[in-house]
Amino acid sequence: MDKKLIVLCGDAVEEMAKLPDKSVALITTDPPYNLNKNYGIYQDNLNFTEYMDFSRKWLTQAKRVLKDDGSIYLFMGVRYISYVYAVLEQELGMTFNSWITWFYTQGIGKTKGFSPRHDDILFFTKHPKNYTFNLDEIRVPQKFYRSINNMRGANPGNVWQFSHVHYCNENRRSHPTQKPEGLFERIILASSNEGDTVLDPFVGSGTTLRVCQQLNRNCIGIDINSSYVEMSKRRLSEPFRGFDSIDERMKRVPDDLNDPLVRELYVQEHINKFLKNDSEAIDDFVKSVQDKYASKQLNLFTAT
Ligand SMILES: C[S@@+](CC[C@H](N)C(=O)[O-])C[C@H]1O[C@@H](n2cnc3c(N)ncnc32)[C@H](O)[C@@H]1O
């Protein structure tokens, strides 16, 4: 598919102001959380009023450029999330849909207090009822297969576990807050269709652009730092070897595949349905099936 992937260098508010009204199906973005991160030319440490003014400005542009049936997914840290929630709902009149928690098992350790292990994502729609949500694109395998027809899978829920992109991961870039591609994969599959335009006004290392490239969406990415813009462009030109992160449930092996024929059929269907965008996970999945059912047979044999 012919898709447009545009990377702009500039301030999010100024660049968004140049985009036409109602031109974007989905905005998914991870802005600075105002936690004093060093983004090269931008130090993330505004005072409360300045940060809220900045948030209000770019969120106002976000609503303007969204199509009437469009959605926004906004990553945010705990300190400001309730305030930006109020801007979206009370000031901009958008409709709350979901508060998603991204749970990660590793992160910084606190010695006086509880170590943080989640970021959160607010999902709002422009229209209360008319919006895209492709549940069948984002289902996760169930614990029991039950019958040959039961391949639907479950709703992934609003707590999503993905590990950070660790420094040993070959997809890791030199960006302080690079997010796992798996998070964006789920958002983009759920709330846009092939050929739609997705906008990320704080694109950083280019995660949203990369995922859109692989899922046949058009994408506009903006970042204020020209070295991150170059980083995104390089990332788009590299060969693709699968997304850098996956919800481990996608590799889940049901407990009721005891019949070898059913098992064989199931494995193929599972790969086609749940692992179609994550070819690197297929070997792990097949091995888990072999391990699980080899040990089950052994137990059966020992018991008789
Ligand atoms: C949290 S990071 C985004 C990380 C990205 N999701 C990824 O996976 O790499 C936020 C980005 O916003 C950029 N930024 C900060 N202020 C900006 C502004 N006013 N306009 C556009 N980009 C800005 C920073 O340079 C940084 O790369």
PDBQT file of the ligand as one rigid body, heavy atoms in Angstrom, charges set to zero:
ROOT
HETATM    1  C1  LIG A 401       8.085  11.275  25.847  1.00  0.00    +0.000 C 
HETATM    2  S1  LIG A 401       8.985  11.693  24.407  1.00  0.00    +0.000 S 
HETATM    3  C2  LIG A 401       8.220  10.731  23.134  1.00  0.00    +0.000 C 
HETATM    4  C3  LIG A 401       8.828   9.347  23.014  1.00  0.00    +0.000 C 
HETATM    5  C4  LIG A 401       8.244   8.521  21.908  1.00  0.00    +0.000 C 
HETATM    6  N1  LIG A 401       6.908   8.054  22.231  1.00  0.00    +0.000 N 
HETATM    7  C5  LIG A 401       9.125   7.320  21.585  1.00  0.00    +0.000 C 
HETATM    8  O1  LIG A 401       8.667   6.160  21.693  1.00  0.00    +0.000 OA
HETATM    9  O2  LIG A 401      10.272   7.523  21.244  1.00  0.00    +0.000 OA
HETATM   10  C6  LIG A 401       8.437  13.314  24.132  1.00  0.00    +0.000 C 
HETATM   11  C7  LIG A 401       9.088  14.011  22.944  1.00  0.00    +0.000 C 
HETATM   12  O3  LIG A 401       8.497  15.323  22.814  1.00  0.00    +0.000 OA
HETATM   13  C8  LIG A 401       9.454  16.194  22.278  1.00  0.00    +0.000 C 
HETATM   14  N2  LIG A 401       9.020  17.580  22.572  1.00  0.00    +0.000 N 
HETATM   15  C9  LIG A 401       9.133  18.281  23.714  1.00  0.00    +0.000 A 
HETATM   16  N3  LIG A 401       8.518  19.477  23.593  1.00  0.00    +0.000 NA
HETATM   17  C10 LIG A 401       8.015  19.535  22.350  1.00  0.00    +0.000 A 
HETATM   18  C11 LIG A 401       7.248  20.482  21.638  1.00  0.00    +0.000 A 
HETATM   19  N4  LIG A 401       6.886  21.658  22.180  1.00  0.00    +0.000 N 
HETATM   20  N5  LIG A 401       6.882  20.212  20.374  1.00  0.00    +0.000 NA
HETATM   21  C12 LIG A 401       7.233  19.021  19.791  1.00  0.00    +0.000 A 
HETATM   22  N6  LIG A 401       7.948  18.079  20.406  1.00  0.00    +0.000 NA
HETATM   23  C13 LIG A 401       8.335  18.325  21.679  1.00  0.00    +0.000 A 
HETATM   24  C14 LIG A 401      10.761  15.771  22.946  1.00  0.00    +0.000 C 
HETATM   25  O4  LIG A 401      11.875  16.141  22.162  1.00  0.00    +0.000 OA
HETATM   26  C15 LIG A 401      10.583  14.240  23.060  1.00  0.00    +0.000 C 
HETATM   27  O5  LIG A 401      11.239  13.566  22.003  1.00  0.00    +0.000 OA
ENDROOT
TORSDOF 0
